[in-house]
Amino acid sequence: MLYTRRELGRLALAGLPSAGLFLKSGSVAAFAKPESKWAGVQVGMNVPYNFGMGNYLSGDEILSRCVQLGVSGVELRMQPVELFLGSPEAAAGAARGRGERGAGRGQGRGRAGGGRAPLTPEQEAAQKAAAEATRKWRLSAPMGRVKDFRKKFDDAGVAIEIVKVDGIFGFADDVLDYAFEVAKNLGATALSTEISKDPAQTKRVGQFADKHKMMIGYHGHTETGPAQWEEAFAQAKHNGANLDIGHFIGGHKTSPIPFLKQHHARISHIHVKDKKLDDTNVPFGQGDTPIKEALRAIRDNKWKMQATIEFEYPIPEGSDRMTELAKSLQYCKDALLT
């Protein structure tokens, strides 16, 4: 069950993990309606990724942390939604995640040396059977419950604007329809996924994006260049880019701003992180990524795209993840209001 904003406040005061972070001098201002839209630009969070606790973090915990930080818009992975809906696969993933966190470093991590043993015929058969069971479950998933998930976020003041779907290129046609329907029922304006190097895959998924009239933003890494996105743009009207301005700097050693300006209508959202030209992740303001310029371009041109913080730099000694996320938000706010 997801909590209301009032319930979150009571839980925090009762000792929910990290809940006291912003409770100074008895203040409960952290539990007012969150607001991270500044000068018309929605600054959001990639969740649950940014919280460093795995893809299967519950909707309750995601919402709690967003409210604590004052975040009013997110890019949300599909796994927490399917966990809420009762997916057996999601429940198993959540259980595995809890086991790995409980095992500690060096335990529960697979074979020595980091490799994986080949699957036996029996394991392959079990894997295929599990995939088919998941497909059947998805096709019967209750969309009314998806709306219940969305309502809790809406009531707390956190908009689910983008839904990240892992493994989408392996989806059957009917499961692709399901993914878009889930995103619509969550109130999202776009899906996102990692870009494929196979043009046939972006062409196929783009056809479904056009069918559902919803953009899909393909996320690029350091090796992803403008030509790959432009090829996807030509394949389907609703094929778009999730432009990671940090990866762009790290991979191409040049500013992403010209690409942002040229293709802004096809950019679902940007990922905001700071990197040096040598591809090193650093705290906001210490690298070569033109974060301020990108945010101000979105602001000044009134482009409708979320600026989504993706947290990847090492946590400094003496700090913690929530504190660093708050600093990153403040950096973006200052850039937009000056």
ROKERO-81778 format. One record per atom (N, C-alpha, C): residue in one letter; x, y, z. Coordinates in pm, whole numbers, padded with zeros to 5 digits, always signed. Layout:
BEGIN
AXYZ
...
//
This chain:
BEGIN
M+00085-00120+00000
M+00000+00000+00000
M+00087+00124+00000
L+00055+00221-00089
L+00126+00348-00091
L+00065+00442+00011
Y+00148+00531+00065
Y+00103+00621+00169
Y+00061+00757+00114
T-00030+00825+00182
T-00063+00963+00151
T+00046+01053+00207
R+00046+01180+00167
R+00147+01273+00217
R+00138+01289+00369
R+00015+01291+00423
R-00001+01303+00568
R+00056+01180+00639
E+00030+01062+00582
E+00085+00939+00641
E+00236+00937+00636
L+00293+00988+00526
L+00439+00993+00514
L+00499+01079+00625
G+00433+01190+00653
G+00483+01276+00761
G+00483+01205+00895
R+00374+01130+00923
R+00368+01057+01050
R+00475+00949+01056
L+00496+00880+00944
L+00599+00777+00941
L+00737+00836+00963
A+00762+00952+00903
A+00893+01015+00917
A+00920+01053+01061
L+00821+01111+01125
L+00838+01151+01264
L+00854+01030+01355
A+00806+00914+01308
A+00820+00792+01386
A+00954+00722+01362
G+01034+00776+01267
G+01167+00720+01249
G+01191+00647+01119
L+01116+00679+01012
L+01142+00620+00882
L+01286+00650+00842
P+01362+00555+00785
P+01502+00578+00752
P+01521+00705+00670
S+01618+00787+00709
S+01655+00913+00644
S+01554+01023+00662
A+01444+00995+00733
A+01336+01093+00738
A+01374+01218+00814
G+01470+01210+00905
G+01506+01327+00982
G+01603+01420+00913
L+01640+01388+00788
L+01745+01462+00721
L+01719+01612+00718
F+01597+01651+00690
F+01567+01793+00678
F+01485+01847+00795
L+01468+01765+00898
L+01390+01808+01013
L+01481+01879+01113
K+01498+02008+01092
K+01586+02085+01180
K+01503+02179+01267
S+01539+02183+01393
S+01468+02269+01489
S+01319+02242+01492
G+01284+02114+01475
G+01143+02076+01483
G+01063+02108+01359
S+01128+02157+01254
S+01056+02194+01133
S+01003+02071+01062
V+00884+02081+01005
V+00829+01974+00922
V+00808+02026+00780
A+00886+02127+00743
A+00871+02187+00611
A+00898+02087+00499
A+00980+01984+00528
A+01012+01886+00425
A+00889+01811+00378
F+00782+01812+00457
F+00665+01735+00422
F+00553+01823+00367
A+00586+01948+00334
A+00494+02029+00256
A+00495+01974+00114
K+00402+02020+00033
K+00395+01973-00105
K+00527+02001-00175
P+00590+01899-00234
P+00720+01920-00298
P+00710+02010-00420
E+00817+02080-00450
E+00821+02166-00568
E+00963+02174-00621
S+00987+02112-00736
S+01118+02123-00800
S+01103+02168-00946
K+00998+02245-00970
K+00981+02309-01100
K+01012+02456-01082
W+01122+02500-01141
W+01170+02636-01123
W+01183+02706-01257
A+01129+02825-01265
A+01133+02906-01388
A+01077+02827-01506
G+00976+02744-01478
G+00910+02668-01582
G+00977+02538-01619
V+01088+02503-01555
V+01162+02380-01588
V+01143+02279-01476
Q+01088+02162-01510
Q+01073+02057-01412
Q+01205+01983-01395
V+01265+01999-01278
V+01384+01923-01243
V+01336+01798-01170
G+01376+01682-01219
G+01327+01558-01164
G+01439+01465-01120
M+01399+01343-01085
M+01493+01241-01039
M+01468+01111-01114
N+01576+01042-01144
N+01570+00907-01199
N+01555+00812-01081
V+01434+00757-01065
V+01407+00675-00946
V+01356+00536-00987
P+01387+00434-00907
P+01463+00440-00782
P+01614+00440-00798
Y+01662+00450-00922
Y+01807+00444-00950
Y+01888+00536-00860
N+01842+00660-00845
N+01921+00759-00769
N+01938+00723-00622
F+01849+00639-00571
F+01855+00606-00429
F+01948+00489-00398
G+02002+00425-00503
G+02105+00324-00484
G+02060+00200-00410
M+01933+00164-00423
M+01880+00050-00347
M+01814-00054-00437
G+01848-00051-00566
G+01795-00150-00658
G+01668-00105-00728
N+01634-00176-00835
N+01519-00140-00918
N+01385-00169-00853
Y+01385-00254-00749
Y+01258-00301-00692
Y+01223-00231-00561
L+01276-00113-00540
L+01238-00034-00422
L+01088-00008-00429
S+01022-00016-00317
S+00876-00001-00317
S+00834+00142-00351
G+00712+00154-00401
G+00656+00286-00428
G+00650+00372-00304
D+00625+00310-00187
D+00622+00384-00061
D+00755+00454-00034
E+00863+00378-00045
E+00994+00433-00013
E+01037+00537-00116
I+01007+00513-00243
I+01039+00611-00347
I+00967+00742-00320
L+00838+00733-00291
L+00758+00852-00266
L+00807+00925-00142
S+00838+00851-00037
S+00889+00911+00086
S+01014+00993+00058
R+01108+00935-00015
R+01234+01004-00040
R+01216+01125-00132
C+01126+01113-00229
C+01099+01228-00316
C+01040+01344-00237
V+00946+01314-00148
V+00884+01419-00067
V+00987+01482+00026
Q+01074+01400+00085
Q+01179+01454+00171
Q+01267+01553+00097
L+01300+01520-00029
L+01389+01604-00108
L+01316+01722-00171
G+01185+01717-00174
G+01108+01824-00239
G+01098+01807-00389
V+01109+01683-00437
V+01107+01654-00581
V+00963+01637-00628
S+00926+01710-00732
S+00787+01707-00777
S+00769+01641-00914
G+00874+01581-00969
G+00863+01510-01096
G+00969+01402-01104
V+00932+01287-01163
V+01027+01176-01169
V+01023+01105-01303
E+01135+01038-01333
E+01141+00930-01431
E+01142+00802-01349
L+01038+00722-01362
L+01018+00605-01276
L+01035+00477-01355
R+01112+00385-01302
R+01124+00254-01365
R+00995+00174-01344
M+00975+00078-01435
M+00853-00002-01433
M+00847-00099-01315
Q+00964-00144-01266
Q+00965-00251-01165
Q+00885-00218-01038
P+00898-00098-00980
P+00818-00069-00860
P+00667-00072-00886
V+00627-00035-01007
V+00484-00039-01041
V+00437-00183-01047
E+00515-00269-01114
E+00475-00409-01124
E+00482-00479-00989
L+00572-00436-00902
L+00576-00490-00766
L+00446-00456-00693
F+00401-00334-00707
F+00274-00289-00646
F+00155-00367-00702
L+00161-00399-00832
L+00051-00470-00897
L+00046-00618-00861
G+00156-00668-00803
G+00158-00808-00763
G+00227-00901-00859
S+00316-00849-00944
S+00389-00934-01037
S+00475-01035-00962
P+00462-01164-00991
P+00549-01263-00927
P+00696-01239-00959
E+00726-01197-01083
E+00865-01170-01120
E+00920-01052-01040
A+00841-00946-01025
A+00886-00830-00948
A+00906-00867-00802
A+00815-00947-00747
A+00829-00989-00608
A+00957-01069-00588
A+00988-01157-00685
A+01110-01236-00677
A+01233-01146-00687
G+01226-01045-00776
G+01337-00950-00789
G+01360-00871-00662
A+01250-00830-00598
A+01262-00756-00472
A+01325-00842-00364
A+01286-00970-00360
A+01342-01062-00260
A+01491-01083-00284
R+01530-01097-00411
R+01672-01111-00443
R+01750-00988-00401
G+01692-00871-00426
G+01759-00747-00389
G+01781-00736-00239
R+01679-00775-00162
R+01694-00771-00017
R+01802-00867+00029
G+01808-00984-00035
G+01909-01082+00002
G+02049-01034-00027
E+02068-00967-00141
E+02201-00919-00178
E+02245-00807-00085
R+02151-00717-00048
R+02189-00609+00042
R+02222-00664+00180
G+02147-00768+00221
G+02173-00827+00352
G+02301-00908+00356
A+02347-00957+00240
A+02465-01042+00237
A+02593-00964+00262
G+02592-00836+00228
G+02711-00755+00246
G+02807-00769+00130
R+02916-00694+00133
R+03012-00694+00024
R+03077-00831+00011
G+03093-00872-00115
G+03164-00996-00141
G+03078-01120-00124
Q+02949-01102-00090
Q+02862-01217-00073
Q+02740-01202-00163
G+02691-01315-00211
G+02571-01312-00295
G+02596-01247-00428
R+02721-01247-00477
R+02754-01177-00600
R+02785-01268-00717
G+02765-01399-00703
G+02789-01487-00816
G+02925-01553-00808
R+02971-01606-00920
R+03094-01682-00923
R+03216-01593-00904
A+03322-01654-00850
A+03447-01582-00835
A+03495-01537-00972
G+03553-01418-00978
G+03601-01364-01103
G+03497-01289-01180
G+03372-01288-01134
G+03269-01205-01195
G+03197-01271-01311
G+03236-01397-01353
G+03171-01462-01464
G+03048-01538-01421
R+02972-01585-01521
R+02854-01665-01493
R+02862-01797-01566
A+02824-01903-01500
A+02825-02034-01563
A+02716-02041-01669
P+02741-02114-01778
P+02637-02130-01881
P+02514-02198-01821
L+02398-02163-01874
L+02275-02224-01825
L+02265-02369-01873
T+02216-02453-01787
T+02188-02591-01826
T+02058-02592-01907
P+02033-02700-01982
P+01906-02708-02055
P+01784-02691-01964
E+01794-02745-01844
E+01682-02731-01749
E+01663-02587-01707
Q+01776-02517-01684
Q+01767-02376-01645
Q+01712-02290-01759
E+01754-02321-01882
E+01701-02248-01997
E+01551-02268-02010
A+01507-02391-01990
A+01364-02420-01999
A+01287-02347-01889
A+01344-02342-01768
A+01278-02272-01657
A+01272-02122-01685
Q+01379-02070-01745
Q+01383-01927-01777
Q+01275-01891-01880
K+01262-01976-01982
K+01159-01951-02084
K+01018-01962-02024
A+01000-02060-01936
A+00869-02076-01872
A+00835-01955-01785
A+00936-01902-01715
A+00914-01784-01631
A+00881-01662-01717
A+00949-01648-01832
A+00922-01536-01921
A+00780-01542-01975
E+00734-01662-02009
E+00598-01677-02060
E+00496-01649-01950
A+00526-01692-01828
A+00436-01664-01716
A+00426-01514-01691
T+00539-01443-01703
T+00539-01298-01685
T+00458-01230-01794
R+00474-01280-01918
R+00396-01223-02028
R+00247-01237-02002
K+00205-01355-01961
K+00063-01377-01934
K+00015-01290-01818
W+00098-01276-01715
W+00059-01192-01602
W+00040-01047-01648
R+00134-00998-01728
R+00125-00858-01773
R-00003-00834-01853
L-00043-00929-01933
L-00161-00910-02017
L-00290-00913-01937
S-00282-00958-01813
S-00402-00959-01728
S-00390-00859-01612
A-00284-00780-01612
A-00262-00685-01501
A-00374-00581-01498
P-00424-00549-01378
P-00537-00454-01367
P-00493-00309-01379
M-00538-00241-01485
M-00500-00101-01506
M-00560-00010-01398
G-00670-00054-01337
G-00725+00025-01227
G-00626+00038-01112
R-00550-00066-01087
R-00448-00062-00982
R-00332+00029-01022
V-00303+00038-01151
V-00201+00133-01197
V-00245+00275-01163
K-00373+00302-01182
K-00425+00435-01149
K-00420+00461-00998
D-00437+00355-00917
D-00423+00371-00772
D-00280+00411-00736
F-00183+00348-00801
F-00042+00383-00780
F-00019+00530-00816
R-00071+00569-00931
R-00053+00708-00975
R-00119+00806-00878
K-00237+00773-00829
K-00311+00867-00743
K-00232+00903-00618
K-00165+00804-00558
K-00086+00834-00439
K+00024+00933-00470
F+00090+00917-00584
F+00195+01010-00625
F+00134+01147-00654
D+00022+01149-00725
D-00045+01276-00754
D-00085+01348-00626
D-00142+01273-00531
D-00186+01333-00406
D-00069+01392-00327
A+00047+01330-00339
A+00166+01379-00269
A+00236+01491-00345
G+00193+01517-00469
G+00253+01625-00548
G+00374+01583-00628
V+00384+01455-00661
V+00497+01403-00738
V+00445+01346-00870
A+00477+01410-00982
A+00428+01367-01112
A+00520+01260-01172
I+00461+01153-01221
I+00536+01050-01294
I+00533+01089-01441
E+00638+01153-01488
E+00637+01208-01623
E+00696+01115-01728
I+00791+01032-01687
I+00855+00937-01779
I+00859+00801-01711
V+00833+00695-01787
V+00842+00559-01734
V+00955+00486-01806
K+01054+00441-01729
K+01169+00368-01786
K+01136+00219-01791
V+01150+00161-01910
V+01118+00020-01930
V+01245-00054-01972
D+01288-00147-01891
D+01406-00227-01923
D+01367-00345-02012
G+01455-00380-02104
G+01434-00499-02187
G+01325-00487-02290
I+01288-00367-02329
I+01170-00347-02413
I+01186-00407-02552
F+01308-00417-02602
F+01326-00470-02737
F+01297-00620-02745
G+01293-00687-02633
G+01259-00829-02630
G+01112-00854-02606
F+01032-00748-02592
F+00890-00765-02565
F+00815-00812-02690
A+00720-00904-02671
A+00626-00940-02778
A+00536-00820-02804
D+00466-00823-02917
D+00382-00709-02955
D+00280-00675-02847
D+00214-00778-02792
D+00110-00750-02693
D+00168-00692-02564
V+00293-00728-02530
V+00356-00673-02410
V+00402-00529-02435
L+00440-00499-02559
L+00471-00360-02592
L+00348-00272-02573
D+00233-00320-02618
D+00109-00245-02596
D+00085-00224-02446
Y+00108-00329-02368
Y+00092-00321-02223
Y+00181-00212-02164
A+00308-00205-02206
A+00401-00106-02152
A+00351+00036-02176
F+00304+00062-02296
F+00252+00195-02327
F+00124+00225-02248
E+00039+00124-02230
E-00084+00145-02153
E-00053+00175-02006
V+00045+00105-01949
V+00085+00134-01812
V+00133+00278-01801
A+00218+00320-01895
A+00270+00457-01892
A+00157+00560-01901
K+00062+00536-01988
K-00051+00628-02000
K-00129+00636-01870
N-00154+00523-01808
N-00233+00520-01684
N-00157+00580-01566
L-00026+00587-01576
L+00054+00655-01474
L+00060+00806-01497
G+00007+00852-01610
G+00009+00995-01641
G+00135+01040-01711
A+00216+00946-01758
A+00344+00981-01821
A+00323+01039-01959
T+00419+01118-02002
T+00418+01173-02138
T+00514+01097-02229
A+00598+01011-02172
A+00696+00939-02253
A+00742+00812-02182
L+00785+00716-02262
L+00861+00602-02214
L+01009+00632-02236
S+01095+00555-02169
S+01238+00565-02198
S+01299+00426-02188
T+01409+00406-02257
T+01481+00280-02254
T+01619+00302-02310
E+01710+00207-02286
E+01844+00217-02344
E+01833+00202-02495
I+01912+00277-02569
I+01907+00269-02715
I+01969+00137-02762
S+01918+00086-02872
S+01973-00036-02932
S+02064+00001-03049
K+02167-00078-03067
K+02256-00058-03182
K+02196-00116-03310
D+02086-00190-03297
D+02019-00252-03411
D+01906-00162-03458
P+01919-00098-03574
P+01814-00008-03622
P+01677-00075-03636
A+01677-00205-03662
A+01548-00274-03675
A+01470-00271-03545
Q+01539-00270-03433
Q+01471-00269-03304
Q+01410-00133-03273
T+01483-00025-03299
T+01425+00108-03275
T+01312+00137-03375
K+01323+00081-03495
K+01215+00098-03592
K+01088+00030-03543
R+01101-00094-03496
R+00984-00169-03449
R+00919-00101-03329
V+00999-00065-03228
V+00942-00001-03109
V+00883+00135-03145
G+00947+00205-03239
G+00895+00334-03283
G+00757+00323-03345
Q+00730+00212-03412
Q+00597+00191-03470
Q+00491+00183-03360
F+00526+00122-03248
F+00432+00117-03135
F+00419+00254-03069
A+00529+00329-03063
A+00522+00465-03009
A+00427+00550-03094
D+00436+00535-03226
D+00345+00609-03314
D+00201+00562-03294
K+00183+00432-03279
K+00049+00377-03259
K-00016+00436-03133
H+00063+00449-03027
H+00010+00498-02899
H+00025+00650-02885
K+00088+00713-02984
K+00109+00858-02984
K+00180+00903-02855
M+00283+00829-02819
M+00363+00860-02701
M+00510+00846-02736
M+00588+00949-02705
M+00730+00945-02738
M+00803+00841-02654
I+00903+00778-02715
I+00996+00694-02642
I+01135+00755-02656
G+01194+00791-02543
G+01325+00854-02542
G+01433+00749-02525
Y+01517+00733-02626
Y+01625+00634-02620
Y+01745+00695-02547
H+01783+00629-02439
H+01893+00679-02357
H+02027+00637-02416
G+02115+00735-02434
G+02246+00707-02489
G+02356+00714-02385
H+02462+00637-02407
H+02580+00640-02321
H+02694+00708-02395
T+02815+00691-02347
T+02928+00765-02405
T+02949+00731-02552
E+02914+00609-02592
E+02938+00568-02731
E+02826+00611-02825
T+02717+00663-02773
T+02602+00701-02856
T+02624+00839-02916
G+02621+00847-03048
G+02641+00974-03115
G+02516+01027-03181
P+02517+01151-03227
P+02400+01211-03291
P+02345+01129-03407
A+02432+01066-03485
A+02385+00993-03602
A+02292+00878-03564
Q+02320+00812-03452
Q+02236+00700-03411
Q+02097+00747-03372
W+02090+00858-03300
W+01959+00913-03265
W+01886+00962-03390
E+01957+01030-03478
E+01894+01085-03598
E+01837+00974-03686
E+01904+00859-03689
E+01851+00745-03763
E+01718+00699-03701
A+01713+00695-03568
A+01589+00656-03500
A+01479+00760-03525
F+01514+00888-03525
F+01415+00993-03551
F+01348+00972-03688
A+01428+00930-03785
A+01375+00913-03921
A+01284+00792-03933
Q+01293+00699-03838
Q+01216+00576-03846
Q+01073+00590-03798
A+01049+00682-03705
A+00915+00695-03647
A+00899+00835-03589
K+00779+00888-03600
K+00751+01024-03553
K+00773+01039-03404
H+00745+00932-03326
H+00755+00939-03181
H+00882+00875-03125
N+00977+00842-03211
N+01109+00804-03163
N+01183+00929-03118
G+01236+00926-02997
G+01303+01044-02943
G+01433+01008-02875
A+01490+01107-02810
A+01618+01089-02740
A+01604+01129-02594
N+01659+01044-02507
N+01683+01084-02369
N+01831+01125-02367
L+01855+01253-02383
L+01990+01305-02398
L+02058+01317-02263
D+02161+01236-02243
D+02240+01243-02120
D+02357+01337-02147
I+02347+01459-02092
I+02447+01560-02126
I+02584+01528-02066
G+02588+01450-01959
G+02715+01408-01902
G+02785+01304-01988
H+02708+01202-02028
H+02765+01100-02115
H+02813+01161-02247
F+02740+01260-02296
F+02776+01324-02423
F+02914+01389-02411
I+02934+01462-02301
I+03064+01525-02278
I+03174+01419-02262
G+03146+01318-02181
G+03245+01216-02156
G+03282+01136-02279
G+03184+01115-02368
G+03208+01032-02485
G+03258+01107-02607
H+03214+01232-02623
H+03244+01306-02746
H+03334+01426-02727
K+03361+01461-02601
K+03453+01571-02567
K+03409+01702-02630
T+03280+01717-02645
T+03225+01840-02701
T+03088+01865-02638
S+03040+01987-02650
S+02916+02026-02584
S+02794+01960-02647
P+02697+01917-02564
P+02571+01864-02617
P+02472+01974-02654
I+02504+02098-02626
I+02407+02207-02647
I+02364+02219-02792
P+02455+02213-02892
P+02407+02220-03031
P+02306+02110-03065
F+02330+01988-03017
F+02235+01879-03044
F+02102+01907-02973
L+02108+01956-02850
L+01987+01991-02775
L+01905+02095-02850
K+01972+02197-02900
K+01900+02304-02969
K+01844+02256-03103
Q+01919+02175-03174
Q+01874+02129-03306
Q+01757+02032-03296
H+01758+01946-03195
H+01660+01838-03188
H+01569+01846-03066
H+01551+01964-03011
H+01475+01976-02886
H+01335+01916-02895
A+01274+01923-03013
A+01138+01871-03028
A+01133+01719-03020
R+01248+01653-03035
R+01254+01508-03031
R+01323+01457-02904
I+01347+01546-02809
I+01411+01507-02684
I+01305+01495-02575
S+01286+01373-02525
S+01183+01350-02423
S+01224+01413-02291
H+01353+01402-02256
H+01406+01458-02133
H+01558+01448-02139
I+01625+01528-02058
I+01769+01517-02050
I+01806+01454-01917
H+01918+01384-01913
H+01976+01338-01788
H+02086+01435-01749
V+02080+01479-01626
V+02173+01580-01576
V+02272+01515-01481
K+02398+01517-01519
K+02509+01475-01433
K+02629+01556-01475
D+02729+01563-01389
D+02850+01637-01424
D+02965+01540-01444
K+03034+01555-01554
K+03152+01475-01586
K+03265+01566-01634
K+03385+01520-01613
K+03500+01584-01675
K+03518+01527-01815
L+03601+01591-01895
L+03622+01545-02031
L+03681+01404-02036
D+03747+01362-01927
D+03801+01226-01924
D+03697+01123-01880
D+03571+01163-01873
D+03457+01076-01841
D+03445+01044-01693
T+03511+01120-01607
T+03501+01100-01463
T+03377+01170-01409
N+03298+01100-01328
N+03181+01160-01264
N+03224+01243-01143
V+03173+01364-01132
V+03209+01454-01022
V+03083+01527-00972
P+03087+01583-00851
P+02973+01662-00803
P+02940+01777-00898
F+02814+01815-00896
F+02768+01922-00986
F+02851+02049-00965
G+02895+02105-01078
G+02973+02228-01074
G+03122+02206-01075
Q+03167+02081-01067
Q+03311+02053-01064
Q+03363+01993-01194
G+03275+01972-01291
G+03315+01909-01415
G+03303+02000-01535
D+03299+01938-01654
D+03296+02013-01780
D+03160+02011-01848
T+03063+01944-01788
T+02929+01939-01848
T+02860+02075-01836
P+02805+02127-01944
P+02739+02258-01939
P+02598+02250-01879
I+02593+02214-01751
I+02462+02195-01686
I+02382+02325-01686
K+02444+02432-01644
K+02372+02559-01637
K+02322+02602-01775
E+02406+02588-01875
E+02368+02629-02010
E+02250+02546-02061
A+02253+02415-02033
A+02143+02329-02078
A+02013+02366-02008
L+02018+02384-01877
L+01898+02419-01802
L+01841+02553-01849
R+01927+02648-01871
R+01881+02781-01913
R+01829+02780-02055
A+01882+02693-02140
A+01828+02681-02276
A+01685+02627-02271
I+01661+02527-02186
I+01525+02474-02169
I+01434+02584-02115
R+01483+02658-02014
R+01406+02766-01953
R+01373+02877-02053
D+01473+02926-02121
D+01455+03044-02205
D+01372+03015-02329
N+01379+02890-02377
N+01302+02853-02496
N+01169+02788-02462
K+01143+02770-02331
K+01017+02711-02284
K+00992+02573-02345
W+01100+02495-02359
W+01086+02359-02408
W+01024+02272-02300
K+00935+02184-02339
K+00866+02098-02244
K+00941+01966-02230
M+01039+01966-02144
M+01114+01843-02117
M+01165+01846-01974
Q+01164+01731-01910
Q+01216+01723-01775
Q+01369+01722-01777
A+01427+01790-01682
A+01571+01784-01658
A+01592+01688-01542
T+01627+01563-01573
T+01626+01454-01476
T+01765+01430-01419
I+01781+01455-01291
I+01909+01429-01227
I+01934+01278-01223
E+02052+01238-01270
E+02094+01098-01259
E+02221+01096-01174
F+02209+01043-01055
F+02317+01051-00957
F+02418+00939-00977
E+02544+00977-01009
E+02647+00876-01035
E+02784+00910-00979
Y+02803+01025-00918
Y+02938+01055-00868
Y+02959+00992-00730
P+03086+00963-00694
P+03113+00901-00564
P+03070+00992-00449
I+03008+00934-00348
I+02965+01013-00232
I+03088+01056-00152
P+03105+01186-00130
P+03222+01233-00055
P+03224+01179+00088
E+03343+01165+00142
E+03357+01119+00279
E+03286+01215+00374
G+03211+01159+00466
G+03138+01240+00563
G+02999+01282+00518
S+02963+01249+00393
S+02831+01284+00342
S+02749+01158+00323
D+02632+01170+00262
D+02548+01056+00230
D+02469+01088+00104
R+02403+00987+00050
R+02337+01002-00080
R+02227+01108-00078
M+02144+01109+00024
M+02034+01207+00027
M+02087+01350+00036
T+02194+01370+00112
T+02253+01503+00120
T+02307+01547-00015
E+02373+01455-00086
E+02429+01490-00217
E+02319+01513-00320
L+02210+01438-00311
L+02098+01462-00401
L+02038+01601-00376
A+02028+01639-00249
A+01977+01773-00216
A+02068+01881-00272
K+02198+01860-00265
K+02293+01957-00321
K+02278+01968-00472
S+02258+01856-00538
S+02241+01855-00683
S+02115+01930-00723
L+02008+01908-00649
L+01884+01983-00673
L+01905+02132-00656
Q+01974+02171-00549
Q+01998+02313-00522
Q+02081+02376-00633
Y+02177+02301-00685
Y+02260+02352-00795
Y+02172+02384-00916
C+02081+02293-00948
C+01992+02316-01061
C+01897+02434-01036
K+01847+02442-00915
K+01757+02552-00880
K+01829+02686-00894
D+01948+02694-00841
D+02025+02819-00850
D+02052+02856-00994
A+02082+02756-01078
A+02110+02784-01218
A+01987+02840-01290
L+01870+02791-01254
L+01747+02834-01321
L+01695+02968-01271
L+01726+03002-01146
L+01671+03125-01088
L+01767+03242-01093
T+01879+03225-01162
T+01975+03335-01179
T+01999+03363-01326
//
